[in-house]
Amino acid sequence: MSRIAPISDYQTSELAPLFEQAEKWMGFQPNDGLLMAHKPNLLISFFSLAKAVYDEGYVNQGLKRMIGHIASLSAGCEYCSAHTAFSAEKNGVSEEKMKSIWNFQTSSLFSKKEKAALNLALKSSMVPNQTSDKDFDELKKHFCDAAIVEIMGVISLFGFLNRWNSTFKTELEVQPKKVYESIKTTENA
């Protein structure tokens, strides 16, 4: 159970259109949004940021979800790890790939391009930050500057969400929990 109760009247609140859109995108009502709704402007601003991060751009949606997943795994946020696993599956990332994601650096399932992005997600999610110029040199072999900004947008979004959900102990919804349980291994447990 979350450390504070989520709002329950979201269908009749001023935020109802945001929650309708969230349910359309995700297939369920996200509990972290229901917690954020206690401060409506925070939820509205967060929704705008998340939409901007996930808008179509230079980085495909499956890779964006894997980036969020590695960032969340390294931060130890089960809520966000489950959500990113769920959305990765919805965006065409195979279960086999998700089960192997913690070993992306040595797995043949991941391209050099994916490995470069996932490496940045892993290293920049650590405290202190572990990124180096060499990491950016590798990224630049595969991505333009705008794509690198997109990648950092995903990582930074999950920096916020990992802290938010771990601190509030946000209750995990049934749908992402089911997917996460199917891919969880001893390495990413």
Secondary structure, DSSP 8 states (H G I E B T S, - for coil): --SS---S-TTTSTTHHHHHHHHHHHSS--HHHHHHTTSHHHHHHHHHHHHHHHSSSSS-HHHHHHHHHHHHHHHT-HHHHHHHHHHHHHTT--HHHHHTGGGTTT-TTS-HHHHHHHHHHHHHTSSS----HHHHHHHHTT--HHHHHHHHHHHHHHHHHHHHHHHHT----HHHHHHHHHH--TTT-
